[in-house]
Every structure is written in structure tokens, then in C-alpha cells.
Amino acid sequence: MATTYGTGTVLLTFDLNDGSAVRIAVERWLTPDGDLIFGKGIAPTVQVALPATATPLEPQQLAALTPEQVPTMEDTQMLKGIQILQAAGVQ
């Protein structure tokens, strides 16, 4: 399994008057046990390879998809996550 790394923070984007934007960390991500992820990463419980030709979807791209388009997307990691949530009864 590959440990993933990121900032371990929730970022908010603030648009500036000149058309640029700044992202500021406003919260930290924690594991369900309350452990900080920052600087340590997190190992996945389900490992799913992303094809080399696929680009992970951004949240706004996923939100723009119709239900019919979701099963055809190349982001295999997102698809697996959706399958896991559906199996758990999350709609």
C-alpha cells in the first residue's frame, strides 16, 4: 500500500480584487481516532491503482457529471470510493 501525503488541512479559497486568489488552511484533518494526518500521511485501507492515462477528478468536475456519466469516468479511485459508500448504504 502507498501512504498518501497532502497538507492534512482543509483549505478555503478567497478571491482577491485583482482576479487572483489565495488559499488558506482553516482546519486540520484527523483520523477517526483523533490523530493528526499532517506530516504523517495516511495508508489506504483499500488500494486502487489509478491508470497512468487517468486524471483524478476535482470536486467541481465530479459535481458536474450526470449519474449516467459517473460509471464511465476514468478515475478508478473515485469509482471505488463511490462503490464502497453505496455498499454501506450512503446515497
PDB file of N, CA, C and O in Angstrom:
ATOM      1  N   MET A   1       0.834  -1.190   0.000  1.00  0.00           N
ATOM      2  CA  MET A   1       0.000   0.000   0.000  1.00  0.00           C
ATOM      3  C   MET A   1       0.874   1.248   0.000  1.00  0.00           C
ATOM      4  O   MET A   1       1.936   1.276   0.623  1.00  0.00           O
ATOM      5  N   ALA A   2       0.427   2.256  -0.691  1.00  0.00           N
ATOM      6  CA  ALA A   2       1.151   3.515  -0.742  1.00  0.00           C
ATOM      7  C   ALA A   2       0.521   4.504   0.224  1.00  0.00           C
ATOM      8  O   ALA A   2      -0.681   4.765   0.166  1.00  0.00           O
ATOM      9  N   THR A   3       1.329   5.043   1.099  1.00  0.00           N
ATOM     10  CA  THR A   3       0.853   6.078   2.006  1.00  0.00           C
ATOM     11  C   THR A   3       0.675   7.361   1.218  1.00  0.00           C
ATOM     12  O   THR A   3       1.545   7.734   0.431  1.00  0.00           O
ATOM     13  N   THR A   4      -0.433   8.030   1.421  1.00  0.00           N
ATOM     14  CA  THR A   4      -0.691   9.279   0.714  1.00  0.00           C
ATOM     15  C   THR A   4      -0.251  10.461   1.583  1.00  0.00           C
ATOM     16  O   THR A   4      -0.267  10.394   2.812  1.00  0.00           O
ATOM     17  N   TYR A   5       0.129  11.511   0.926  1.00  0.00           N
ATOM     18  CA  TYR A   5       0.558  12.713   1.639  1.00  0.00           C
ATOM     19  C   TYR A   5      -0.141  13.928   1.056  1.00  0.00           C
ATOM     20  O   TYR A   5      -0.398  13.995  -0.146  1.00  0.00           O
ATOM     21  N   GLY A   6      -0.431  14.848   1.881  1.00  0.00           N
ATOM     22  CA  GLY A   6      -1.016  16.119   1.494  1.00  0.00           C
ATOM     23  C   GLY A   6      -0.746  17.081   2.630  1.00  0.00           C
ATOM     24  O   GLY A   6       0.118  16.842   3.474  1.00  0.00           O
ATOM     25  N   THR A   7      -1.472  18.143   2.641  1.00  0.00           N
ATOM     26  CA  THR A   7      -1.258  19.109   3.716  1.00  0.00           C
ATOM     27  C   THR A   7      -1.930  18.659   5.007  1.00  0.00           C
ATOM     28  O   THR A   7      -1.567  19.118   6.090  1.00  0.00           O
ATOM     29  N   GLY A   8      -2.909  17.762   4.896  1.00  0.00           N
ATOM     30  CA  GLY A   8      -3.635  17.344   6.091  1.00  0.00           C
ATOM     31  C   GLY A   8      -4.479  18.471   6.638  1.00  0.00           C
ATOM     32  O   GLY A   8      -4.807  18.498   7.824  1.00  0.00           O
ATOM     33  N   THR A   9      -4.834  19.408   5.763  1.00  0.00           N
ATOM     34  CA  THR A   9      -5.603  20.569   6.178  1.00  0.00           C
ATOM     35  C   THR A   9      -6.772  20.809   5.232  1.00  0.00           C
ATOM     36  O   THR A   9      -6.769  20.343   4.092  1.00  0.00           O
ATOM     37  N   VAL A  10      -7.760  21.533   5.712  1.00  0.00           N
ATOM     38  CA  VAL A  10      -8.874  21.987   4.889  1.00  0.00           C
ATOM     39  C   VAL A  10      -8.511  23.384   4.412  1.00  0.00           C
ATOM     40  O   VAL A  10      -8.228  24.273   5.216  1.00  0.00           O
ATOM     41  N   LEU A  11      -8.523  23.569   3.102  1.00  0.00           N
ATOM     42  CA  LEU A  11      -8.157  24.864   2.537  1.00  0.00           C
ATOM     43  C   LEU A  11      -9.390  25.590   2.024  1.00  0.00           C
ATOM     44  O   LEU A  11     -10.248  24.985   1.381  1.00  0.00           O
ATOM     45  N   LEU A  12      -9.480  26.856   2.300  1.00  0.00           N
ATOM     46  CA  LEU A  12     -10.530  27.707   1.736  1.00  0.00           C
ATOM     47  C   LEU A  12      -9.879  28.669   0.747  1.00  0.00           C
ATOM     48  O   LEU A  12      -8.797  29.200   0.998  1.00  0.00           O
ATOM     49  N   THR A  13     -10.548  28.880  -0.367  1.00  0.00           N
ATOM     50  CA  THR A  13     -10.052  29.804  -1.388  1.00  0.00           C
ATOM     51  C   THR A  13     -10.751  31.143  -1.230  1.00  0.00           C
ATOM     52  O   THR A  13     -11.976  31.209  -1.133  1.00  0.00           O
ATOM     53  N   PHE A  14      -9.970  32.200  -1.205  1.00  0.00           N
ATOM     54  CA  PHE A  14     -10.501  33.559  -1.124  1.00  0.00           C
ATOM     55  C   PHE A  14     -10.100  34.292  -2.390  1.00  0.00           C
ATOM     56  O   PHE A  14      -8.913  34.444  -2.677  1.00  0.00           O
ATOM     57  N   ASP A  15     -11.100  34.749  -3.155  1.00  0.00           N
ATOM     58  CA  ASP A  15     -10.838  35.510  -4.374  1.00  0.00           C
ATOM     59  C   ASP A  15     -10.452  36.934  -4.020  1.00  0.00           C
ATOM     60  O   ASP A  15     -11.062  37.558  -3.152  1.00  0.00           O
ATOM     61  N   LEU A  16      -9.435  37.440  -4.697  1.00  0.00           N
ATOM     62  CA  LEU A  16      -8.961  38.795  -4.450  1.00  0.00           C
ATOM     63  C   LEU A  16      -9.458  39.736  -5.536  1.00  0.00           C
ATOM     64  O   LEU A  16      -9.839  39.292  -6.619  1.00  0.00           O
ATOM     65  N   ASN A  17      -9.455  41.031  -5.253  1.00  0.00           N
ATOM     66  CA  ASN A  17      -9.989  42.032  -6.174  1.00  0.00           C
ATOM     67  C   ASN A  17      -9.288  42.064  -7.517  1.00  0.00           C
ATOM     68  O   ASN A  17      -9.901  42.433  -8.519  1.00  0.00           O
ATOM     69  N   ASP A  18      -8.006  41.682  -7.563  1.00  0.00           N
ATOM     70  CA  ASP A  18      -7.269  41.733  -8.827  1.00  0.00           C
ATOM     71  C   ASP A  18      -7.470  40.487  -9.695  1.00  0.00           C
ATOM     72  O   ASP A  18      -6.808  40.331 -10.721  1.00  0.00           O
ATOM     73  N   GLY A  19      -8.385  39.598  -9.282  1.00  0.00           N
ATOM     74  CA  GLY A  19      -8.653  38.391 -10.053  1.00  0.00           C
ATOM     75  C   GLY A  19      -7.855  37.180  -9.589  1.00  0.00           C
ATOM     76  O   GLY A  19      -8.138  36.062 -10.020  1.00  0.00           O
ATOM     77  N   SER A  20      -6.883  37.368  -8.737  1.00  0.00           N
ATOM     78  CA  SER A  20      -6.117  36.246  -8.200  1.00  0.00           C
ATOM     79  C   SER A  20      -6.844  35.685  -6.985  1.00  0.00           C
ATOM     80  O   SER A  20      -7.912  36.171  -6.613  1.00  0.00           O
ATOM     81  N   ALA A  21      -6.278  34.687  -6.386  1.00  0.00           N
ATOM     82  CA  ALA A  21      -6.890  34.080  -5.214  1.00  0.00           C
ATOM     83  C   ALA A  21      -5.805  33.598  -4.272  1.00  0.00           C
ATOM     84  O   ALA A  21      -4.656  33.401  -4.669  1.00  0.00           O
ATOM     85  N   VAL A  22      -6.188  33.411  -3.019  1.00  0.00           N
ATOM     86  CA  VAL A  22      -5.274  32.871  -2.013  1.00  0.00           C
ATOM     87  C   VAL A  22      -6.006  31.723  -1.305  1.00  0.00           C
ATOM     88  O   VAL A  22      -7.202  31.807  -1.025  1.00  0.00           O
ATOM     89  N   ARG A  23      -5.265  30.660  -1.027  1.00  0.00           N
ATOM     90  CA  ARG A  23      -5.833  29.530  -0.286  1.00  0.00           C
ATOM     91  C   ARG A  23      -5.227  29.530   1.110  1.00  0.00           C
ATOM     92  O   ARG A  23      -4.010  29.608   1.278  1.00  0.00           O
ATOM     93  N   ILE A  24      -6.100  29.441   2.106  1.00  0.00           N
ATOM     94  CA  ILE A  24      -5.656  29.492   3.493  1.00  0.00           C
ATOM     95  C   ILE A  24      -6.176  28.250   4.220  1.00  0.00           C
ATOM     96  O   ILE A  24      -7.349  27.893   4.108  1.00  0.00           O
ATOM     97  N   ALA A  25      -5.280  27.602   4.965  1.00  0.00           N
ATOM     98  CA  ALA A  25      -5.674  26.444   5.764  1.00  0.00           C
ATOM     99  C   ALA A  25      -6.502  26.931   6.946  1.00  0.00           C
ATOM    100  O   ALA A  25      -6.079  27.813   7.692  1.00  0.00           O
ATOM    101  N   VAL A  26      -7.692  26.342   7.107  1.00  0.00           N
ATOM    102  CA  VAL A  26      -8.586  26.778   8.178  1.00  0.00           C
ATOM    103  C   VAL A  26      -8.883  25.673   9.193  1.00  0.00           C
ATOM    104  O   VAL A  26      -9.390  25.952  10.279  1.00  0.00           O
ATOM    105  N   GLU A  27      -8.570  24.413   8.844  1.00  0.00           N
ATOM    106  CA  GLU A  27      -8.790  23.290   9.754  1.00  0.00           C
ATOM    107  C   GLU A  27      -7.789  22.197   9.435  1.00  0.00           C
ATOM    108  O   GLU A  27      -7.179  22.198   8.366  1.00  0.00           O
ATOM    109  N   ARG A  28      -7.619  21.260  10.362  1.00  0.00           N
ATOM    110  CA  ARG A  28      -6.751  20.107  10.146  1.00  0.00           C
ATOM    111  C   ARG A  28      -7.601  18.848  10.037  1.00  0.00           C
ATOM    112  O   ARG A  28      -8.620  18.710  10.714  1.00  0.00           O
ATOM    113  N   TRP A  29      -7.163  17.924   9.165  1.00  0.00           N
ATOM    114  CA  TRP A  29      -7.828  16.630   9.048  1.00  0.00           C
ATOM    115  C   TRP A  29      -7.334  15.713  10.157  1.00  0.00           C
ATOM    116  O   TRP A  29      -6.146  15.690  10.481  1.00  0.00           O
ATOM    117  N   LEU A  30      -8.259  14.963  10.730  1.00  0.00           N
ATOM    118  CA  LEU A  30      -7.938  13.996  11.765  1.00  0.00           C
ATOM    119  C   LEU A  30      -8.455  12.622  11.348  1.00  0.00           C
ATOM    120  O   LEU A  30      -9.412  12.522  10.580  1.00  0.00           O
ATOM    121  N   THR A  31      -7.823  11.570  11.853  1.00  0.00           N
ATOM    122  CA  THR A  31      -8.354  10.230  11.660  1.00  0.00           C
ATOM    123  C   THR A  31      -9.565  10.073  12.571  1.00  0.00           C
ATOM    124  O   THR A  31      -9.789  10.912  13.443  1.00  0.00           O
ATOM    125  N   PRO A  32     -10.359   9.003  12.384  1.00  0.00           N
ATOM    126  CA  PRO A  32     -11.495   8.791  13.291  1.00  0.00           C
ATOM    127  C   PRO A  32     -11.079   8.681  14.760  1.00  0.00           C
ATOM    128  O   PRO A  32     -11.880   8.949  15.656  1.00  0.00           O
ATOM    129  N   ASP A  33      -9.818   8.285  15.005  1.00  0.00           N
ATOM    130  CA  ASP A  33      -9.326   8.200  16.384  1.00  0.00           C
ATOM    131  C   ASP A  33      -8.811   9.534  16.913  1.00  0.00           C
ATOM    132  O   ASP A  33      -8.381   9.621  18.064  1.00  0.00           O
ATOM    133  N   GLY A  34      -8.853  10.585  16.074  1.00  0.00           N
ATOM    134  CA  GLY A  34      -8.410  11.900  16.506  1.00  0.00           C
ATOM    135  C   GLY A  34      -6.939  12.185  16.261  1.00  0.00           C
ATOM    136  O   GLY A  34      -6.426  13.195  16.742  1.00  0.00           O
ATOM    137  N   ASP A  35      -6.241  11.317  15.521  1.00  0.00           N
ATOM    138  CA  ASP A  35      -4.823  11.547  15.219  1.00  0.00           C
ATOM    139  C   ASP A  35      -4.668  12.497  14.040  1.00  0.00           C
ATOM    140  O   ASP A  35      -5.419  12.431  13.067  1.00  0.00           O
ATOM    141  N   LEU A  36      -3.684  13.379  14.142  1.00  0.00           N
ATOM    142  CA  LEU A  36      -3.376  14.288  13.039  1.00  0.00           C
ATOM    143  C   LEU A  36      -2.770  13.519  11.873  1.00  0.00           C
ATOM    144  O   LEU A  36      -1.991  12.587  12.072  1.00  0.00           O
ATOM    145  N   ILE A  37      -3.127  13.912  10.665  1.00  0.00           N
ATOM    146  CA  ILE A  37      -2.570  13.324   9.452  1.00  0.00           C
ATOM    147  C   ILE A  37      -1.350  14.117   9.007  1.00  0.00           C
ATOM    148  O   ILE A  37      -0.444  13.568   8.380  1.00  0.00           O
ATOM    149  N   PHE A  38      -1.323  15.402   9.326  1.00  0.00           N
ATOM    150  CA  PHE A  38      -0.267  16.308   8.874  1.00  0.00           C
ATOM    151  C   PHE A  38       1.120  15.730   9.156  1.00  0.00           C
ATOM    152  O   PHE A  38       1.428  15.344  10.284  1.00  0.00           O
ATOM    153  N   GLY A  39       1.946  15.677   8.120  1.00  0.00           N
ATOM    154  CA  GLY A  39       3.323  15.225   8.251  1.00  0.00           C
ATOM    155  C   GLY A  39       3.509  13.722   8.298  1.00  0.00           C
ATOM    156  O   GLY A  39       4.634  13.233   8.191  1.00  0.00           O
ATOM    157  N   LYS A  40       2.391  12.963   8.461  1.00  0.00           N
ATOM    158  CA  LYS A  40       2.494  11.510   8.542  1.00  0.00           C
ATOM    159  C   LYS A  40       1.852  10.818   7.350  1.00  0.00           C
ATOM    160  O   LYS A  40       2.255   9.713   6.986  1.00  0.00           O
ATOM    161  N   GLY A  41       0.871  11.447   6.745  1.00  0.00           N
ATOM    162  CA  GLY A  41       0.127  10.801   5.676  1.00  0.00           C
ATOM    163  C   GLY A  41      -0.835   9.776   6.248  1.00  0.00           C
ATOM    164  O   GLY A  41      -1.003   9.662   7.462  1.00  0.00           O
ATOM    165  N   ILE A  42      -1.464   9.033   5.348  1.00  0.00           N
ATOM    166  CA  ILE A  42      -2.415   8.019   5.783  1.00  0.00           C
ATOM    167  C   ILE A  42      -2.360   6.869   4.786  1.00  0.00           C
ATOM    168  O   ILE A  42      -2.361   7.087   3.575  1.00  0.00           O
ATOM    169  N   ALA A  43      -2.313   5.657   5.297  1.00  0.00           N
ATOM    170  CA  ALA A  43      -2.269   4.469   4.447  1.00  0.00           C
ATOM    171  C   ALA A  43      -3.701   4.066   4.098  1.00  0.00           C
ATOM    172  O   ALA A  43      -4.552   3.999   4.985  1.00  0.00           O
ATOM    173  N   PRO A  44      -3.978   3.799   2.828  1.00  0.00           N
ATOM    174  CA  PRO A  44      -5.339   3.420   2.445  1.00  0.00           C
ATOM    175  C   PRO A  44      -5.703   2.032   2.957  1.00  0.00           C
ATOM    176  O   PRO A  44      -4.847   1.151   3.039  1.00  0.00           O
ATOM    177  N   THR A  45      -6.970   1.839   3.300  1.00  0.00           N
ATOM    178  CA  THR A  45      -7.436   0.517   3.690  1.00  0.00           C
ATOM    179  C   THR A  45      -7.814  -0.293   2.455  1.00  0.00           C
ATOM    180  O   THR A  45      -7.796  -1.524   2.491  1.00  0.00           O
ATOM    181  N   VAL A  46      -8.153   0.383   1.371  1.00  0.00           N
ATOM    182  CA  VAL A  46      -8.431  -0.259   0.088  1.00  0.00           C
ATOM    183  C   VAL A  46      -7.507   0.390  -0.933  1.00  0.00           C
ATOM    184  O   VAL A  46      -7.545   1.604  -1.132  1.00  0.00           O
ATOM    185  N   GLN A  47      -6.684  -0.416  -1.574  1.00  0.00           N
ATOM    186  CA  GLN A  47      -5.738   0.122  -2.549  1.00  0.00           C
ATOM    187  C   GLN A  47      -6.319  -0.019  -3.955  1.00  0.00           C
ATOM    188  O   GLN A  47      -6.714  -1.110  -4.365  1.00  0.00           O
ATOM    189  N   VAL A  48      -6.367   1.088  -4.688  1.00  0.00           N
ATOM    190  CA  VAL A  48      -6.881   1.101  -6.053  1.00  0.00           C
ATOM    191  C   VAL A  48      -5.900   1.894  -6.903  1.00  0.00           C
ATOM    192  O   VAL A  48      -5.633   3.065  -6.636  1.00  0.00           O
ATOM    193  N   ALA A  49      -5.370   1.242  -7.925  1.00  0.00           N
ATOM    194  CA  ALA A  49      -4.435   1.915  -8.822  1.00  0.00           C
ATOM    195  C   ALA A  49      -5.191   2.856  -9.755  1.00  0.00           C
ATOM    196  O   ALA A  49      -6.271   2.530 -10.249  1.00  0.00           O
ATOM    197  N   LEU A  50      -4.611   4.013  -9.983  1.00  0.00           N
ATOM    198  CA  LEU A  50      -5.161   4.969 -10.940  1.00  0.00           C
ATOM    199  C   LEU A  50      -4.413   4.757 -12.247  1.00  0.00           C
ATOM    200  O   LEU A  50      -3.185   4.849 -12.260  1.00  0.00           O
ATOM    201  N   PRO A  51      -5.110   4.474 -13.355  1.00  0.00           N
ATOM    202  CA  PRO A  51      -4.413   4.285 -14.626  1.00  0.00           C
ATOM    203  C   PRO A  51      -3.536   5.487 -14.965  1.00  0.00           C
ATOM    204  O   PRO A  51      -3.889   6.629 -14.673  1.00  0.00           O
ATOM    205  N   ALA A  52      -2.400   5.216 -15.579  1.00  0.00           N
ATOM    206  CA  ALA A  52      -1.455   6.289 -15.918  1.00  0.00           C
ATOM    207  C   ALA A  52      -2.077   7.348 -16.807  1.00  0.00           C
ATOM    208  O   ALA A  52      -1.645   8.500 -16.785  1.00  0.00           O
ATOM    209  N   THR A  53      -3.084   6.982 -17.591  1.00  0.00           N
ATOM    210  CA  THR A  53      -3.716   7.934 -18.509  1.00  0.00           C
ATOM    211  C   THR A  53      -4.847   8.721 -17.865  1.00  0.00           C
ATOM    212  O   THR A  53      -5.360   9.669 -18.460  1.00  0.00           O
ATOM    213  N   ALA A  54      -5.239   8.337 -16.654  1.00  0.00           N
ATOM    214  CA  ALA A  54      -6.370   8.987 -15.987  1.00  0.00           C
ATOM    215  C   ALA A  54      -5.911  10.160 -15.137  1.00  0.00           C
ATOM    216  O   ALA A  54      -4.809  10.165 -14.588  1.00  0.00           O
ATOM    217  N   THR A  55      -6.776  11.142 -15.044  1.00  0.00           N
ATOM    218  CA  THR A  55      -6.542  12.307 -14.193  1.00  0.00           C
ATOM    219  C   THR A  55      -7.573  12.278 -13.072  1.00  0.00           C
ATOM    220  O   THR A  55      -8.770  12.183 -13.345  1.00  0.00           O
ATOM    221  N   PRO A  56      -7.135  12.358 -11.811  1.00  0.00           N
ATOM    222  CA  PRO A  56      -8.118  12.389 -10.718  1.00  0.00           C
ATOM    223  C   PRO A  56      -9.061  13.579 -10.884  1.00  0.00           C
ATOM    224  O   PRO A  56      -8.636  14.671 -11.260  1.00  0.00           O
ATOM    225  N   LEU A  57     -10.325  13.360 -10.603  1.00  0.00           N
ATOM    226  CA  LEU A  57     -11.309  14.425 -10.742  1.00  0.00           C
ATOM    227  C   LEU A  57     -11.262  15.387  -9.568  1.00  0.00           C
ATOM    228  O   LEU A  57     -11.052  14.988  -8.423  1.00  0.00           O
ATOM    229  N   GLU A  58     -11.457  16.642  -9.870  1.00  0.00           N
ATOM    230  CA  GLU A  58     -11.629  17.668  -8.847  1.00  0.00           C
ATOM    231  C   GLU A  58     -13.096  17.639  -8.416  1.00  0.00           C
ATOM    232  O   GLU A  58     -13.953  17.227  -9.198  1.00  0.00           O
ATOM    233  N   PRO A  59     -13.402  18.068  -7.192  1.00  0.00           N
ATOM    234  CA  PRO A  59     -14.797  18.018  -6.720  1.00  0.00           C
ATOM    235  C   PRO A  59     -15.789  18.703  -7.658  1.00  0.00           C
ATOM    236  O   PRO A  59     -16.889  18.190  -7.860  1.00  0.00           O
ATOM    237  N   GLN A  60     -15.426  19.846  -8.233  1.00  0.00           N
ATOM    238  CA  GLN A  60     -16.363  20.550  -9.113  1.00  0.00           C
ATOM    239  C   GLN A  60     -16.597  19.776 -10.409  1.00  0.00           C
ATOM    240  O   GLN A  60     -17.674  19.872 -10.997  1.00  0.00           O
ATOM    241  N   GLN A  61     -15.593  19.002 -10.864  1.00  0.00           N
ATOM    242  CA  GLN A  61     -15.775  18.178 -12.058  1.00  0.00           C
ATOM    243  C   GLN A  61     -16.735  17.027 -11.762  1.00  0.00           C
ATOM    244  O   GLN A  61     -17.603  16.711 -12.575  1.00  0.00           O
ATOM    245  N   LEU A  62     -16.576  16.413 -10.611  1.00  0.00           N
ATOM    246  CA  LEU A  62     -17.463  15.313 -10.225  1.00  0.00           C
ATOM    247  C   LEU A  62     -18.892  15.824 -10.068  1.00  0.00           C
ATOM    248  O   LEU A  62     -19.837  15.160 -10.494  1.00  0.00           O
ATOM    249  N   ALA A  63     -19.055  16.980  -9.471  1.00  0.00           N
ATOM    250  CA  ALA A  63     -20.389  17.545  -9.253  1.00  0.00           C
ATOM    251  C   ALA A  63     -21.102  17.844 -10.569  1.00  0.00           C
ATOM    252  O   ALA A  63     -22.332  17.832 -10.621  1.00  0.00           O
ATOM    253  N   ALA A  64     -20.343  18.111 -11.632  1.00  0.00           N
ATOM    254  CA  ALA A  64     -20.927  18.441 -12.927  1.00  0.00           C
ATOM    255  C   ALA A  64     -21.357  17.207 -13.725  1.00  0.00           C
ATOM    256  O   ALA A  64     -22.058  17.341 -14.728  1.00  0.00           O
ATOM    257  N   LEU A  65     -20.946  16.004 -13.296  1.00  0.00           N
ATOM    258  CA  LEU A  65     -21.299  14.785 -14.022  1.00  0.00           C
ATOM    259  C   LEU A  65     -22.750  14.394 -13.768  1.00  0.00           C
ATOM    260  O   LEU A  65     -23.276  14.585 -12.672  1.00  0.00           O
ATOM    261  N   THR A  66     -23.386  13.846 -14.792  1.00  0.00           N
ATOM    262  CA  THR A  66     -24.717  13.279 -14.618  1.00  0.00           C
ATOM    263  C   THR A  66     -24.552  11.877 -14.042  1.00  0.00           C
ATOM    264  O   THR A  66     -23.467  11.306 -14.146  1.00  0.00           O
ATOM    265  N   PRO A  67     -25.590  11.307 -13.439  1.00  0.00           N
ATOM    266  CA  PRO A  67     -25.474   9.935 -12.923  1.00  0.00           C
ATOM    267  C   PRO A  67     -25.055   8.931 -14.001  1.00  0.00           C
ATOM    268  O   PRO A  67     -24.378   7.947 -13.702  1.00  0.00           O
ATOM    269  N   GLU A  68     -25.450   9.171 -15.237  1.00  0.00           N
ATOM    270  CA  GLU A  68     -25.085   8.273 -16.332  1.00  0.00           C
ATOM    271  C   GLU A  68     -23.605   8.364 -16.683  1.00  0.00           C
ATOM    272  O   GLU A  68     -23.027   7.389 -17.164  1.00  0.00           O
ATOM    273  N   GLN A  69     -22.982   9.514 -16.451  1.00  0.00           N
ATOM    274  CA  GLN A  69     -21.569   9.710 -16.767  1.00  0.00           C
ATOM    275  C   GLN A  69     -20.634   9.130 -15.706  1.00  0.00           C
ATOM    276  O   GLN A  69     -19.494   8.784 -16.016  1.00  0.00           O
ATOM    277  N   VAL A  70     -21.097   9.019 -14.467  1.00  0.00           N
ATOM    278  CA  VAL A  70     -20.230   8.582 -13.370  1.00  0.00           C
ATOM    279  C   VAL A  70     -19.568   7.235 -13.651  1.00  0.00           C
ATOM    280  O   VAL A  70     -18.352   7.130 -13.489  1.00  0.00           O
ATOM    281  N   PRO A  71     -20.311   6.188 -14.069  1.00  0.00           N
ATOM    282  CA  PRO A  71     -19.649   4.892 -14.283  1.00  0.00           C
ATOM    283  C   PRO A  71     -18.630   4.887 -15.420  1.00  0.00           C
ATOM    284  O   PRO A  71     -17.823   3.962 -15.517  1.00  0.00           O
ATOM    285  N   THR A  72     -18.652   5.898 -16.274  1.00  0.00           N
ATOM    286  CA  THR A  72     -17.733   5.936 -17.417  1.00  0.00           C
ATOM    287  C   THR A  72     -16.470   6.747 -17.153  1.00  0.00           C
ATOM    288  O   THR A  72     -15.596   6.814 -18.018  1.00  0.00           O
ATOM    289  N   MET A  73     -16.354   7.361 -15.985  1.00  0.00           N
ATOM    290  CA  MET A  73     -15.171   8.188 -15.708  1.00  0.00           C
ATOM    291  C   MET A  73     -13.941   7.307 -15.505  1.00  0.00           C
ATOM    292  O   MET A  73     -14.056   6.150 -15.100  1.00  0.00           O
ATOM    293  N   GLU A  74     -12.774   7.859 -15.786  1.00  0.00           N
ATOM    294  CA  GLU A  74     -11.520   7.116 -15.694  1.00  0.00           C
ATOM    295  C   GLU A  74     -10.922   7.099 -14.302  1.00  0.00           C
ATOM    296  O   GLU A  74      -9.971   6.357 -14.057  1.00  0.00           O
ATOM    297  N   ASP A  75     -11.444   7.885 -13.391  1.00  0.00           N
ATOM    298  CA  ASP A  75     -10.907   7.972 -12.035  1.00  0.00           C
ATOM    299  C   ASP A  75     -11.347   6.735 -11.254  1.00  0.00           C
ATOM    300  O   ASP A  75     -12.365   6.760 -10.561  1.00  0.00           O
ATOM    301  N   THR A  76     -10.574   5.652 -11.370  1.00  0.00           N
ATOM    302  CA  THR A  76     -10.916   4.378 -10.737  1.00  0.00           C
ATOM    303  C   THR A  76     -10.944   4.479  -9.218  1.00  0.00           C
ATOM    304  O   THR A  76     -11.679   3.742  -8.561  1.00  0.00           O
ATOM    305  N   GLN A  77     -10.156   5.379  -8.660  1.00  0.00           N
ATOM    306  CA  GLN A  77     -10.145   5.550  -7.209  1.00  0.00           C
ATOM    307  C   GLN A  77     -11.459   6.161  -6.737  1.00  0.00           C
ATOM    308  O   GLN A  77     -12.015   5.740  -5.722  1.00  0.00           O
ATOM    309  N   MET A  78     -11.958   7.159  -7.478  1.00  0.00           N
ATOM    310  CA  MET A  78     -13.236   7.771  -7.128  1.00  0.00           C
ATOM    311  C   MET A  78     -14.367   6.762  -7.296  1.00  0.00           C
ATOM    312  O   MET A  78     -15.263   6.687  -6.455  1.00  0.00           O
ATOM    313  N   LEU A  79     -14.329   5.981  -8.383  1.00  0.00           N
ATOM    314  CA  LEU A  79     -15.363   4.976  -8.613  1.00  0.00           C
ATOM    315  C   LEU A  79     -15.414   3.964  -7.470  1.00  0.00           C
ATOM    316  O   LEU A  79     -16.498   3.607  -7.007  1.00  0.00           O
ATOM    317  N   LYS A  80     -14.258   3.505  -7.017  1.00  0.00           N
ATOM    318  CA  LYS A  80     -14.209   2.548  -5.908  1.00  0.00           C
ATOM    319  C   LYS A  80     -14.773   3.174  -4.634  1.00  0.00           C
ATOM    320  O   LYS A  80     -15.512   2.526  -3.892  1.00  0.00           O
ATOM    321  N   GLY A  81     -14.423   4.429  -4.385  1.00  0.00           N
ATOM    322  CA  GLY A  81     -14.960   5.123  -3.219  1.00  0.00           C
ATOM    323  C   GLY A  81     -16.475   5.211  -3.262  1.00  0.00           C
ATOM    324  O   GLY A  81     -17.138   5.029  -2.241  1.00  0.00           O
ATOM    325  N   ILE A  82     -17.029   5.490  -4.442  1.00  0.00           N
ATOM    326  CA  ILE A  82     -18.489   5.559  -4.605  1.00  0.00           C
ATOM    327  C   ILE A  82     -19.102   4.184  -4.351  1.00  0.00           C
ATOM    328  O   ILE A  82     -20.131   4.075  -3.684  1.00  0.00           O
ATOM    329  N   GLN A  83     -18.465   3.127  -4.885  1.00  0.00           N
ATOM    330  CA  GLN A  83     -18.966   1.762  -4.667  1.00  0.00           C
ATOM    331  C   GLN A  83     -18.966   1.406  -3.177  1.00  0.00           C
ATOM    332  O   GLN A  83     -19.921   0.809  -2.680  1.00  0.00           O
ATOM    333  N   ILE A  84     -17.917   1.765  -2.483  1.00  0.00           N
ATOM    334  CA  ILE A  84     -17.835   1.476  -1.047  1.00  0.00           C
ATOM    335  C   ILE A  84     -18.936   2.208  -0.282  1.00  0.00           C
ATOM    336  O   ILE A  84     -19.579   1.630   0.594  1.00  0.00           O
ATOM    337  N   LEU A  85     -19.149   3.478  -0.616  1.00  0.00           N
ATOM    338  CA  LEU A  85     -20.208   4.249   0.044  1.00  0.00           C
ATOM    339  C   LEU A  85     -21.582   3.671  -0.252  1.00  0.00           C
ATOM    340  O   LEU A  85     -22.421   3.573   0.644  1.00  0.00           O
ATOM    341  N   GLN A  86     -21.820   3.284  -1.514  1.00  0.00           N
ATOM    342  CA  GLN A  86     -23.123   2.703  -1.867  1.00  0.00           C
ATOM    343  C   GLN A  86     -23.353   1.390  -1.131  1.00  0.00           C
ATOM    344  O   GLN A  86     -24.462   1.124  -0.667  1.00  0.00           O
ATOM    345  N   ALA A  87     -22.304   0.562  -1.021  1.00  0.00           N
ATOM    346  CA  ALA A  87     -22.417  -0.718  -0.303  1.00  0.00           C
ATOM    347  C   ALA A  87     -22.730  -0.498   1.177  1.00  0.00           C
ATOM    348  O   ALA A  87     -23.344  -1.345   1.826  1.00  0.00           O
ATOM    349  N   ALA A  88     -22.298   0.655   1.701  1.00  0.00           N
ATOM    350  CA  ALA A  88     -22.562   0.989   3.101  1.00  0.00           C
ATOM    351  C   ALA A  88     -23.926   1.669   3.277  1.00  0.00           C
ATOM    352  O   ALA A  88     -24.316   2.015   4.392  1.00  0.00           O
ATOM    353  N   GLY A  89     -24.641   1.854   2.170  1.00  0.00           N
ATOM    354  CA  GLY A  89     -25.966   2.452   2.243  1.00  0.00           C
ATOM    355  C   GLY A  89     -25.978   3.962   2.162  1.00  0.00           C
ATOM    356  O   GLY A  89     -27.013   4.581   2.411  1.00  0.00           O
ATOM    357  N   VAL A  90     -24.839   4.582   1.816  1.00  0.00           N
ATOM    358  CA  VAL A  90     -24.783   6.034   1.679  1.00  0.00           C
ATOM    359  C   VAL A  90     -25.217   6.397   0.265  1.00  0.00           C
ATOM    360  O   VAL A  90     -24.705   5.845  -0.709  1.00  0.00           O
ATOM    361  N   GLN A  91     -26.151   7.313   0.157  1.00  0.00           N
ATOM    362  CA  GLN A  91     -26.644   7.728  -1.170  1.00  0.00           C
ATOM    363  C   GLN A  91     -26.143   9.083  -1.542  1.00  0.00           C
ATOM    364  O   GLN A  91     -26.460   9.584  -2.621  1.00  0.00           O
TER     365      GLN A  91
END
